[in-house]
Amino acid sequence: MSLTPTVVSLAAARTEELRVLPMPAWAFGAIAFAAFMVLLGVLWSFRNTAAKHVRPIMVNRDGPGDSGSQGTTDPGAHH
């Protein structure tokens, strides 16, 4: 008599206990979605903040021989 079939049958008969989740599976996805929406709200609240605090720069493009000394607020403006 061989011992192998007995060992295989005992190993197959043994069942492992499954871990039970603390909440339904769909709840994990809902929590992740809610967390991403909160992070999106934080990101959205900082939109266009760099443009709100920019002051115009006065640029004087007149040369030393020009009579006018008017500057412009646009750094790329030409006379």
Secondary structure, DSSP 8 states (H G I E B T S, - for coil): --SHHHHHHHHHH--------SS-HHHHHHHHHHHHHHHHHHHHHTTTHHHHT-----B----TT-S----BS-TT---
